[in-house]
């Protein structure tokens, strides 16, 4: 069974630009969560989607948004990029939402903002 | 706000030795997760602990959960170099939809 895939794996942008990251969950998984990982703040929850509905959102500004499609694939978008948005963005999928199911993480997208 | 604290944050240990990583969290939760991350890699699930008193073992790693003390431990037995990695514990938020991670414990096992 294929794991969680994320594209692109690496991205370089400049301040003020916007970026879209993509995540394909494990086949059959309907919940997709996004996390940001930085050396200073560690791993922080961004948002979670289940059946195309955002169920929870972390403490991030409105520049960070996401969506989920009917095939469970998810995208996240960051507008008006800032230097502090440079991070590893991880997507995780699980079978159900809000349960005790393991979240399986993808390889991540490393975003560098110049 | 749910806080998750791990200690130690850095750990250098010799091969063959035993050690324990601690994970404390601030609010009631019955679900605790342990992940491993190798440098430049993603997170690999190690254990899911779902109830008070839960204990799980895989190879040289054993994890336990005490929900009353809001404490989980990850015990390493007879460490080997391959265990060198960063270990994270994570706790479900009350909504159950988000994981709150500790800062991670960077483990280095030396000969």
Interface residues (C-beta under 8 A of the other chain):
Chain A: X31 X33 X35 X42 X43 X44 X45 X48 X50 X55 X56 X58 X90 X92 X97 X98 X99 X100 X102 X103 X104 X105 X106 X107 X108
Chain B: X31 X33 X35 X41 X42 X43 X44 X45 X48 X50 X88 X90 X93 X95 X96 X97 X98 X99 X100 X101 X102 X103 X104
